[in-house]
């Protein structure tokens, strides 16, 4: 029972991405109730891919998150949202930023 509780708590996490155009960096911060806060900073040019992930549920509508993948293989995702429009807006803003910096 304790293992199950720890597994469930580790799934409930917060994720934050901050894109700094002037410094050309992206900072990703993640934390969960049973994990310490982790902060990662990368050059924006090290983003290998960015996309929208869809989570289909057996009951109800799907949810969505925005994901970036770094050249070293590490992935970061936003907290999921029921609003596809909201996540598409995030992706569009990041795409515009990446295009401006190339």
Order of alpha helices (4+ residues) and beta strands (2+ residues): alpha-beta-beta-beta-beta-beta-beta-alpha
